[in-house]
Amino acid sequence: MTRSLQGKLGTGLLLSLMTVFIVLWLFVSISIRYLTEDYIYSRLAHDTETLLAAIVKDSSLLEIETSRLGAVYQQPFSGHYFEITRGDQVIRSRSLWDQSFEDPIDQSSKEVRFYQTGPQQQPLLMLLSRFIKQEQPITIIVAEDFSPVEDTIGVFQLRFTISTVLILFILVVLQAWVMRRGLKPLTQLQDDLKALEQGIIRSLETTVPSELTPLVKEINHLHTVLDSRLTRHRNALSDLAHTLKKPLTVIQQLSKDPNLEDLPEIKLALQRQAETTKQLTQRILNRARLAGAVQSGRPFDFDNDLSGLLDTLRMMYRDKTVSISTNDTCGIQCKIDREDMLELLGNLLDNACKWAVHSVHIEFSQASELTITIEDDGPGAPRECMETINQRGVRLDETVEGHGLGLAIVSDIVNHYNGTMSSGISKKLGGFQIEVTLPL
């Protein structure tokens, strides 16, 4: 299933922001830890210099002046420790009690920074320094408990994480709003395309972002070309109809010439050819003028166009006092071209009014398809004639005026819109019933 453009952009942005914030979180956390450790090591280096200066000079024994030591080195397991080694002599801080440090792996460097577990399993930051004093090598190890700093860093990381997630959420919401606002022209363009398809507007609005301007112009150009072609097509067919009208009239007049009374076969042939040409021309004109899926004109309006059509039929058949009724068409929307729908309904209702005795009823229903049901209280039609009744020129009663083209024209329109048409006997009125289904 194709995802929306907004969904793709939103997902990409979310992944980008998450990546940036994760990298930022790692960078800040590592930097904070590095800076903190570096500060502690600088303090340990200062304590190392103090301890080196506290070693008693000119003494064969390794001694230090305790007065120069800080109180933290006197308190057992205070978290601050030192160990001084000269040859086989070792001095440890009272805070270490009776424990000692493990020697680091690196035995050659003058200064080594390393980690080690303390007397009470504390994580210790340790600094080992090697000196030469009074021509004797001295090793001083100073350590500090890092757990309070780790706890502080943990609190900072938690607060930073909460802040980061909150900022990320705000940015995502803000970006979603910006994106929705930025893509609003696409939504408007979609609505305009639907309105253009339904014939509500004649062209798309060109006040769109520059990226959409070429697309809108091409669509407007295409619609203009299609509309122009359909208009020229219909005008040409109309001109053809007027052009053929005169020779057809002449042929019809010739067929009534008294001089042909002695030539009945020629007279009958002229009449048949004139009538056939007239019917064929009429059907071709009706088929060719169909708009179909090309919505160049406005769609059929059930509120205005249907009522106008029914009023016209009532006037045409006022001598028969035919009652034409319909159901409530409120809410029914139809994208079929207005002229095509008027042609379809006009032929069906005209046929129903011709055969009706008193009543004609038209029913509209809309679900996934538009269904039109027209029934009358006339004599109906034999079941064996139902399959051929919509063929061109087929008439069940020659006494009724017409050419047998009505249902054939309706059939052409229905087929043009990929619909279906069926006929039968009306269960409500007892006469003829025809049902047309048009996909929406």
C-alpha positions as CSV (number, residue, x, y, z in Angstrom):
1,M,0.0,0.0,0.0
2,T,1.4,3.4,-1.0
3,R,2.1,5.6,1.9
4,S,1.2,9.3,1.9
5,L,3.8,12.0,1.2
6,Q,3.1,13.4,4.7
7,G,3.7,10.0,6.2
8,K,7.0,9.5,4.4
9,L,8.3,13.0,5.3
10,G,7.1,12.6,8.9
11,T,8.8,9.2,9.3
12,G,12.0,10.5,7.8
13,L,12.0,13.6,10.0
14,L,11.3,11.5,13.1
15,L,14.1,9.1,12.4
16,S,16.5,12.0,11.7
17,L,15.5,13.8,14.9
18,M,15.9,10.6,16.9
19,T,19.3,10.0,15.4
20,V,20.4,13.5,16.1
21,F,19.2,13.5,19.7
22,I,20.7,10.1,20.4
23,V,24.1,11.2,19.1
24,L,23.7,14.4,21.1
25,W,22.8,12.5,24.2
26,L,25.9,10.2,23.8
27,F,28.2,13.2,23.1
28,V,27.0,15.2,26.1
29,S,27.1,12.2,28.4
30,I,30.6,11.2,27.3
31,S,31.8,14.8,27.4
32,I,30.4,15.3,31.0
33,R,32.1,12.1,32.2
34,Y,35.4,13.0,30.5
35,L,35.4,16.6,31.9
36,T,34.5,15.3,35.4
37,E,37.2,12.6,35.4
38,D,39.8,15.1,34.0
39,Y,38.9,17.5,36.9
40,I,39.3,14.7,39.5
41,Y,42.6,13.7,38.0
42,S,43.9,17.2,38.2
43,R,42.9,17.3,41.9
44,L,44.6,13.9,42.4
45,A,47.7,15.3,40.8
46,H,47.6,18.2,43.2
47,D,47.3,15.8,46.2
48,T,50.2,13.8,44.8
49,E,52.4,16.9,44.8
50,T,51.3,17.6,48.4
51,L,52.2,14.0,49.5
52,L,55.6,14.3,47.7
53,A,56.4,17.4,49.6
54,A,55.2,15.8,52.9
55,I,57.9,13.1,52.7
56,V,60.5,13.7,55.4
57,K,63.9,14.5,53.9
58,D,67.2,13.0,55.1
59,S,65.6,10.0,56.7
60,S,66.5,6.4,56.1
61,L,62.9,5.4,56.9
62,L,60.0,6.4,54.7
63,E,58.0,8.9,56.7
64,I,55.6,11.8,56.0
65,E,54.5,14.8,57.9
66,T,51.0,13.9,58.9
67,S,50.2,17.5,59.7
68,R,50.3,18.3,56.0
69,L,47.7,15.6,55.2
70,G,44.0,16.4,54.8
71,A,41.5,15.0,57.3
72,V,39.9,12.9,54.5
73,Y,43.0,10.7,54.5
74,Q,42.6,10.0,58.3
75,Q,39.0,8.9,58.2
76,P,38.6,5.1,57.5
77,F,37.1,4.4,54.1
78,S,36.4,8.0,53.4
79,G,36.8,7.5,49.7
80,H,40.2,9.3,49.5
81,Y,43.2,7.1,49.7
82,F,47.0,7.2,49.0
83,E,49.8,4.7,49.0
84,I,53.5,5.7,48.9
85,T,56.2,3.1,48.0
86,R,60.0,3.5,48.2
87,G,61.8,0.3,47.8
88,D,60.4,-2.2,50.3
89,Q,58.9,0.5,52.4
90,V,55.2,1.4,52.0
91,I,53.1,4.0,53.7
92,R,49.3,3.9,53.3
93,S,46.6,6.4,54.3
94,R,44.6,5.6,57.5
95,S,41.5,5.7,55.3
96,L,42.7,2.5,53.6
97,W,42.9,0.8,56.9
98,D,44.9,-2.4,56.3
99,Q,44.2,-2.8,52.6
100,S,46.4,-2.1,49.7
101,F,46.2,-1.3,46.0
102,E,46.9,-3.6,43.1
103,D,49.8,-2.4,40.9
104,P,48.7,-1.3,37.4
105,I,49.7,-3.3,34.4
106,D,51.8,-0.4,33.0
107,Q,55.0,-0.4,35.0
108,S,57.0,1.9,32.8
109,S,55.1,5.2,32.6
110,K,55.8,8.0,35.0
111,E,52.1,8.7,35.3
112,V,49.2,6.2,34.9
113,R,45.5,6.8,35.1
114,F,43.4,3.8,35.8
115,Y,40.3,2.4,37.5
116,Q,40.2,0.0,40.4
117,T,37.7,-1.3,42.9
118,G,38.1,0.2,46.4
119,P,38.1,-1.2,50.0
120,Q,34.3,-1.2,50.1
121,Q,33.8,-2.1,46.4
122,Q,33.7,1.6,45.4
123,P,34.7,2.5,41.9
124,L,38.0,4.4,42.3
125,L,39.8,6.8,40.0
126,M,43.5,6.3,40.6
127,L,46.6,8.2,39.6
128,L,50.0,6.6,39.8
129,S,53.0,8.9,39.7
130,R,56.7,7.9,39.8
131,F,59.4,10.3,41.1
132,I,63.1,10.4,42.0
133,K,63.7,12.0,45.5
134,Q,67.0,11.9,47.2
135,E,68.2,9.7,44.4
136,Q,65.6,7.0,45.3
137,P,62.6,6.0,43.2
138,I,59.3,6.8,44.9
139,T,55.8,5.7,43.7
140,I,52.7,7.5,44.9
141,I,49.2,6.3,44.2
142,V,46.3,8.6,45.0
143,A,42.7,7.4,44.6
144,E,39.3,8.9,45.0
145,D,35.8,7.3,45.2
146,F,34.0,8.0,41.9
147,S,30.6,6.8,42.9
148,P,29.2,10.2,44.1
149,V,30.2,11.7,40.8
150,E,28.6,8.7,39.0
151,D,25.4,9.3,40.9
152,T,25.5,13.0,40.0
153,I,26.2,12.1,36.3
154,G,23.3,9.6,36.5
155,V,20.9,12.3,37.8
156,F,22.1,14.6,35.1
157,Q,21.6,12.0,32.4
158,L,18.1,11.3,33.6
159,R,17.2,14.9,33.6
160,F,18.9,15.4,30.2
161,T,17.0,12.4,28.8
162,I,13.6,13.7,30.0
163,S,14.4,17.1,28.6
164,T,15.6,15.6,25.3
165,V,12.4,13.5,25.0
166,L,10.3,16.5,25.8
167,I,12.1,18.7,23.3
168,L,11.9,15.9,20.7
169,F,8.1,15.6,21.2
170,I,7.6,19.3,20.9
171,L,9.7,19.4,17.7
172,V,7.8,16.5,16.2
173,V,4.5,18.1,17.0
174,L,5.7,21.5,15.7
175,Q,7.1,19.9,12.6
176,A,3.9,17.9,12.0
177,W,1.9,21.2,12.2
178,V,4.4,22.9,9.8
179,M,4.3,20.0,7.4
180,R,0.5,19.9,7.5
181,R,0.4,23.6,6.8
182,G,3.0,23.2,4.1
183,L,1.1,20.4,2.4
184,K,-2.2,22.2,2.7
185,P,-2.0,23.3,-1.0
186,L,-1.9,19.7,-2.0
187,T,-5.1,19.0,-0.1
188,Q,-6.7,22.1,-1.7
189,L,-5.5,20.9,-5.1
190,Q,-7.1,17.5,-4.4
191,D,-10.5,19.2,-3.6
192,D,-10.1,21.4,-6.7
193,L,-9.5,18.4,-8.9
194,K,-12.7,16.8,-7.5
195,A,-14.6,20.0,-8.2
196,L,-13.1,20.1,-11.7
197,E,-14.1,16.5,-12.3
198,Q,-17.7,17.3,-11.2
199,G,-17.9,20.3,-13.3
200,I,-18.3,22.7,-10.4
201,I,-15.3,24.8,-11.5
202,R,-13.8,25.3,-15.0
203,S,-10.1,25.4,-14.1
204,L,-7.7,24.9,-11.2
205,E,-6.6,27.9,-9.1
206,T,-3.1,28.8,-10.2
207,T,-2.1,30.6,-6.9
208,V,-0.2,27.5,-5.6
209,P,3.4,27.0,-4.5
210,S,5.9,27.3,-7.3
211,E,6.6,23.5,-7.2
212,L,2.9,22.8,-8.1
213,T,2.5,25.6,-10.7
214,P,3.7,23.5,-13.7
215,L,1.4,20.6,-12.8
216,V,-1.6,22.9,-12.3
217,K,-0.9,24.6,-15.7
218,E,-0.6,21.3,-17.5
219,I,-3.9,20.0,-16.0
220,N,-5.7,23.2,-16.9
221,H,-4.3,23.0,-20.4
222,L,-5.3,19.4,-20.8
223,H,-8.8,20.1,-19.5
224,T,-9.1,23.1,-21.9
225,V,-8.0,20.9,-24.8
226,L,-10.5,18.1,-23.9
227,D,-13.3,20.6,-23.4
228,S,-12.5,22.3,-26.7
229,R,-12.4,18.9,-28.5
230,L,-15.8,17.8,-27.1
231,T,-17.3,21.2,-28.0
232,R,-16.0,21.1,-31.5
233,H,-17.2,17.5,-31.8
234,R,-20.7,18.3,-30.8
235,N,-20.8,21.4,-32.9
236,A,-19.6,19.5,-35.9
237,L,-22.2,16.8,-35.4
238,S,-24.9,19.5,-35.0
239,D,-23.8,21.1,-38.3
240,L,-23.9,17.6,-39.9
241,A,-27.5,17.1,-38.6
242,H,-28.6,20.4,-40.1
243,T,-26.8,19.6,-43.3
244,L,-28.5,16.2,-43.6
245,K,-31.9,17.6,-42.7
246,K,-32.4,19.3,-46.1
247,P,-31.6,16.3,-48.4
248,L,-33.7,14.1,-46.1
249,T,-36.6,16.5,-46.4
250,V,-36.3,16.5,-50.2
251,I,-36.3,12.7,-50.3
252,Q,-39.3,12.5,-48.0
253,Q,-41.1,15.0,-50.3
254,L,-40.2,13.1,-53.4
255,S,-41.6,9.9,-51.8
256,K,-44.9,11.7,-51.6
257,D,-44.9,12.8,-55.2
258,P,-48.2,11.8,-57.0
259,N,-46.1,10.7,-60.0
260,L,-44.8,7.8,-57.9
261,E,-48.3,6.4,-57.3
262,D,-47.8,4.2,-60.4
263,L,-44.4,3.1,-59.0
264,P,-45.2,1.8,-55.5
265,E,-42.0,-0.1,-55.1
266,I,-39.8,2.9,-55.8
267,K,-42.0,5.0,-53.5
268,L,-41.8,2.5,-50.7
269,A,-38.0,2.2,-51.1
270,L,-37.6,6.0,-50.9
271,Q,-39.7,6.2,-47.7
272,R,-37.8,3.3,-46.1
273,Q,-34.4,4.7,-47.0
274,A,-35.4,8.2,-45.8
275,E,-36.7,6.8,-42.5
276,T,-33.7,4.5,-42.0
277,T,-31.3,7.4,-42.8
278,K,-33.1,9.6,-40.3
279,Q,-33.0,7.0,-37.5
280,L,-29.4,6.1,-38.2
281,T,-28.3,9.8,-38.2
282,Q,-30.3,10.5,-35.0
283,R,-28.7,7.5,-33.2
284,I,-25.2,8.3,-34.3
285,L,-25.6,11.9,-33.2
286,N,-26.8,10.9,-29.8
287,R,-24.0,8.4,-29.3
288,A,-21.3,10.8,-30.5
289,R,-22.4,13.6,-28.3
290,L,-22.0,11.6,-25.1
291,A,-19.4,13.1,-22.7
292,G,-18.9,9.9,-20.7
293,A,-16.0,10.0,-18.2
294,V,-14.7,13.3,-19.6
295,Q,-16.4,15.8,-17.3
296,S,-16.1,18.9,-19.4
297,G,-19.6,20.1,-18.7
298,R,-21.4,20.5,-15.3
299,P,-22.9,17.4,-13.7
300,F,-26.6,16.6,-13.4
301,D,-28.3,18.5,-10.6
302,F,-31.1,16.5,-9.0
303,D,-32.5,19.6,-7.3
304,N,-32.9,21.7,-10.4
305,D,-32.5,19.6,-13.6
306,L,-34.8,16.8,-12.5
307,S,-37.6,19.1,-11.5
308,G,-37.3,21.0,-14.7
309,L,-37.4,17.8,-16.8
310,L,-40.5,16.5,-14.9
311,D,-42.3,19.8,-15.4
312,T,-41.6,19.6,-19.1
313,L,-43.0,16.1,-19.4
314,R,-46.1,17.0,-17.4
315,M,-46.7,19.8,-19.9
316,M,-46.1,17.5,-22.9
317,Y,-48.6,14.9,-21.6
318,R,-51.1,17.2,-19.9
319,D,-53.9,15.8,-22.1
320,K,-53.4,12.3,-20.6
321,T,-53.3,13.6,-17.0
322,V,-50.4,11.4,-16.3
323,S,-49.1,11.7,-12.7
324,I,-45.3,11.6,-12.5
325,S,-43.9,11.0,-9.0
326,T,-40.4,10.5,-7.6
327,N,-38.8,9.7,-4.3
328,D,-36.7,12.2,-2.2
329,T,-33.5,12.8,-4.1
330,C,-31.9,14.9,-1.3
331,G,-28.2,13.9,-0.8
332,I,-27.9,12.1,-4.1
333,Q,-24.8,13.2,-6.0
334,C,-24.1,12.3,-9.6
335,K,-21.0,12.9,-11.6
336,I,-22.6,12.1,-14.9
337,D,-22.7,14.8,-17.5
338,R,-25.8,16.9,-17.4
339,E,-26.7,16.5,-21.1
340,D,-26.1,12.7,-20.9
341,M,-28.4,12.3,-17.9
342,L,-31.1,14.5,-19.4
343,E,-31.0,12.4,-22.6
344,L,-31.2,9.2,-20.5
345,L,-34.0,10.2,-18.2
346,G,-35.8,12.1,-21.0
347,N,-36.1,9.0,-23.2
348,L,-37.0,6.7,-20.4
349,L,-39.7,9.0,-18.9
350,D,-41.0,9.9,-22.4
351,N,-41.4,6.2,-23.2
352,A,-43.1,5.6,-19.8
353,C,-45.5,8.6,-20.3
354,K,-46.5,7.4,-23.8
355,W,-47.6,4.0,-22.5
356,A,-48.8,4.9,-19.0
357,V,-52.5,5.2,-18.2
358,H,-52.4,7.4,-15.2
359,S,-49.1,6.9,-13.2
360,V,-45.4,7.0,-13.7
361,H,-43.0,6.6,-10.9
362,I,-39.2,7.2,-10.9
363,E,-37.0,5.9,-8.0
364,F,-33.4,6.9,-7.3
365,S,-31.1,5.1,-4.8
366,Q,-27.4,5.5,-4.2
367,A,-25.0,3.3,-2.5
368,S,-21.9,2.1,-4.3
369,E,-23.9,2.6,-7.5
370,L,-26.6,4.9,-8.7
371,T,-29.8,2.9,-9.5
372,I,-32.7,4.5,-11.5
373,T,-36.0,2.6,-11.6
374,I,-38.8,3.8,-13.8
375,E,-42.2,2.1,-13.8
376,D,-45.7,2.8,-15.2
377,D,-49.2,1.5,-15.1
378,G,-49.4,0.8,-18.8
379,P,-50.0,-2.5,-20.6
380,G,-46.3,-3.5,-20.1
381,A,-44.5,-5.8,-22.6
382,P,-44.5,-9.5,-23.2
383,R,-41.7,-11.4,-21.5
384,E,-40.4,-12.8,-24.8
385,C,-39.8,-9.2,-26.0
386,M,-37.8,-8.0,-23.0
387,E,-34.4,-9.0,-24.6
388,T,-35.0,-7.2,-27.9
389,I,-37.0,-4.1,-26.7
390,N,-33.9,-1.9,-26.4
391,Q,-32.7,-2.7,-30.0
392,R,-32.7,0.1,-32.5
393,G,-36.0,0.5,-34.3
394,V,-37.9,-2.2,-32.3
395,R,-41.4,-1.1,-31.5
396,L,-44.1,-3.1,-29.8
397,D,-47.0,-1.1,-31.1
398,E,-46.9,0.7,-34.4
399,T,-49.9,2.8,-33.5
400,V,-48.0,4.8,-31.0
401,E,-45.9,7.6,-32.4
402,G,-42.1,7.1,-32.4
403,H,-39.2,5.6,-34.2
404,G,-38.2,2.9,-31.7
405,L,-34.9,4.8,-30.8
406,G,-35.6,5.8,-27.2
407,L,-34.4,2.7,-25.4
408,A,-31.6,2.1,-27.9
409,I,-30.3,5.6,-27.1
410,V,-30.6,4.9,-23.4
411,S,-28.7,1.6,-23.9
412,D,-25.9,3.5,-25.7
413,I,-25.6,5.9,-22.8
414,V,-25.6,3.2,-20.2
415,N,-23.0,1.2,-22.0
416,H,-20.9,4.4,-22.4
417,Y,-20.8,4.7,-18.6
418,N,-20.2,1.0,-18.1
419,G,-23.6,0.6,-16.5
420,T,-26.3,-2.1,-16.8
421,M,-30.0,-1.9,-17.8
422,S,-32.7,-4.5,-17.2
423,S,-36.5,-4.5,-17.9
424,G,-39.5,-6.3,-16.6
425,I,-43.0,-6.0,-15.1
426,S,-43.7,-3.5,-12.4
427,K,-44.8,-5.1,-9.1
428,K,-46.2,-1.8,-7.8
429,L,-48.0,-0.4,-10.9
430,G,-48.4,-3.5,-13.0
431,G,-47.0,-2.0,-16.2
432,F,-43.5,-1.8,-17.7
433,Q,-40.5,-1.3,-15.5
434,I,-36.9,-0.5,-16.5
435,E,-33.9,-0.4,-14.1
436,V,-30.6,1.4,-14.9
437,T,-27.5,1.0,-12.7
438,L,-24.6,3.4,-13.2
439,P,-21.3,2.9,-11.3
440,L,-20.1,5.9,-9.2
